[in-house]
Amino acid sequence: MELNGTKVGVEMKCPFNPINHYHHSQIQSEADLKRVNSDYYWQVQMNMLTYGLGAWIFASFDPRQPEHRRLHWAICYAVPEDMQLACDIMEKAKHYRDQILNEWMFNNKNK
């Protein structure tokens, strides 16, 4: 998808609970998304990192709402500091995984 000539991704949520849609309707920025639902914030940030995009649309849709409240969306921008934090954590996780695999292979090799 393109927005003003720039490629962006889209994350669409259709919450079962209308309260969640209400909370989503309070989101106007990536900072709001992080405050309202940090899991979705990190999902959006990691999607931007994965696809190399600088912006992502977070949208919430509830067909049970009146027409003017059914769809809410906000543009969320990449937060380089948080992306770096996520990369650092993934690197530590990879190192830990490799350590466990190496220990397991060593122990099974000597049996």
Buried (B, 14 or more C-beta within 10 A) or exposed (E): EEEEEEEBBEBEBEBEEEEBBBBBBEBEEBEBBBEBBEEBBBBBBBBBBEEEBEBBBBBBBBEEBEEEEEBBBBBBBBBEEBBEEBEEEEEEEEEEEEEEEEEEEEEEEEE
